[in-house]
Amino acid sequence: MQQNIYDHPVFFSQYQALRDNDSGLNGALEQPALRDALPPLSGADVLDLGCGFGDFARWVRAQGAASVTAVDLSERMLEQARARTRDSDIQYLCAGIEDFQPPAGAYDLAVSSLALHYVADYAAVAARVFAALRPGGVFALTVEHPVCTASPQGWALDEAGRQKHWTLDAYFQQGARETRWFVDGVIKHHRTVESYVAGLSGAGFQLLHLGEPAPDEGAMARQDGLRPHARRPALLLLTARKPVL
């Protein structure tokens, strides 16, 4: 069972403010990179694992997707998603990613945006997604980059509080790491880049793309808070295809 930190009232209120103000990495870096990596969406049946407020589900429908099955563990997130959605072809379901059993061969595209680092058994999820896709279907995912999940302590600071360098230790020691994000006790599951790729190939996928999105000078000029993310990778982006038999 996944930790449901998003229904913690303090966490939820601060996370909602972050997303509604578009002051995090999602709008500035993660979503543009993810959307650029997707196949054509017209007529596609889409599975969205970790849908949050439903922003991505609504966006793919606007791009011509036929239907979206959007799954999230957080009742608070889904309450907001439903309130913000006027579309009968988006179905919101409350379930943990590790527990959800999608129907076989039902989707052309599966997407998970910054959610799978909360999942302990990533390989099992990859196998279920593989079964849920039609031949030629694509799985696109983003996670916190392993150099981040390996280092809950983050930046080393100098005497003036300036960021000296990113700390990194025990990179190959995979498993749960406890950190603070809005509240104490947030659990993320660290795994290596190799493990993320191996989980896809072990499920039968063919890797299409491995990306480490970074802000360019234009993005940093518009949003100065992005500058630290040009010094170490914040995100890992993977896309993979189910072979056509």
Secondary structure by P-SEA (a helix, b strand, c coil): ccccccccaaaaaaaaaaaaacccccccccaaaaaaacccccccbbbbcccccaaaaaaaaaacccccbbbbccaaaaaaaaaacccccbbbbbccccccccccccccbbbbcccccccccaaaaaaaaaaaccccbbbbbccccaaaaaccccccccccccccbbbbcccccccbbbbbccccbbbbbbbcaaaaaaaaaaacccccccccccccaaaaaaccccccccccccbbbbbbbcccc
